[in-house]
Amino acid sequence: MNIMILLQNRGKMTAKELADELGVSERTILRDMDALTHAGIPVVSERGKDGGWRLLDHFRSRLSGLNSADMTSLFLSPSKALLEDLGLHHSLDTRQKLFGAIPDTYREEAQAM
C-alpha cells in the first residue's frame, strides 16, 4: 500500500527512490511491484534515463492507509481562532474537506476532535 500511495502522490518514481523512501532493497521493490501487478493494480515500468514506475492512466485508490492515530493528529490542528489570527481564512474549511474524505469508521472520532 505504501508504494501505491507514494506513486499516487508523487507520480513516477524509480525502484531506488522507492527503496530509499521505504527503507528496503530495490529487489524488494521489484518483488512488491510484481505482487501489485498480480493483485490487479495497474503499475507500469518505463525504461531509460527518465524511467521509473508509475500508476497507469491516473489510477487512484480510495485506500488511504490512515489509522486512528493519523486521524487524531490531522484533526488536532490549530484552532479556528488561531488560523484566523494567522490570516489563513481559506484553511478553515480544510477540516470539513478532510472530514468528507475519511472512511466512515473514523468519522465519529474525527467529529469528537
N, C-alpha and C positions, 0 to 999 in steps of 0.2 A: 504494500500500500504506500509506503514511503516513496518508492520510485515513482509510482503513478502521480502522487501529489507533487513531487518535485517537477516532473515533466509537465504537468498541468500548469504549474505556476511559473516555470522558467522556460518552457519550450524545449528546444533541442539541447541535449547535454551528452557529453562523451562518457564512455564507460569509466574513464579515470575520474572525471568530475563527480559522477555518481558515487563511485567507490570512496573518494575522499570525503564527500559530504556525509556518507552513511557509515564511514569507518570500517569498510570491508574491502576485500580484494576485488580487482577487476574481474577475476574469474568468477567470483560470487555474483557479481552484477550480470555477467553473461548467462549464468545458470538461472538467475532470477528473471531475466528477460525471456528466456525460453519458457519458464513457468508461467509468466504473464501471457505469453502467446497462446500456450495450451489452455489457459483459463478464459480465453476469448477477448483479452484486452488487446486492442489494435496498436501494438508498438511496432515501429519500423526502424531499421537502421539505415543510415546514409553513409556511404564510404567516401573517402577522400579527405582533403585538407580541412574542409569545413563540415565534416561528417559528424555523426553522433546518433543518439537515439531520440525519438520523438513519438508522440501520440499521433495516430493517423487522423487526418481531416477534422481537426479541432475536437476530438473525442473528449468528453468531460464526464467524470464520475461524480455522483452525488455523495459518495463516501468522503467524509472529511477527516476521519481519524481522530476527531475531537473526543476527549473524555470529560468526565465530571470536573477534574482539576483544571482543564483547559477552559471550560465554560466559566468556572468561578473567576479565573484570572481575567478573562475578557470582560466580564460584567462588573468587576470591581475596579473599574477605571475611574478617573476623576469625576467629581460631582458635576451636575449641570451648572451650578453657580460658578464653579472653578473654570469650567470650559468657557462660559460666557465672559468671565473676567479676563481670560486669555484671548478673547476675540475669536474663539472657534465656534461661532454660531452654527456653521454648516455641519459640524461634527455632532451636534446634539441628536440628530435622528439616526446616527450610526448604530446606536444600540437597538433601535427599532428595526433597522435593516438586518442586523445580525440576528435579532430575536426571530425574525421571519424566516431565516435561513437555517436555524438549528434544528436538529432532529427532535421529534416530539418527546422523546424520553428525557430530554434536558430542559424542556420549556418551563415546567413548574419551578425547578431550581433556579433557572435564569430569571424568572419573574421575581423570585424572592430576592435576588441580588439587586 
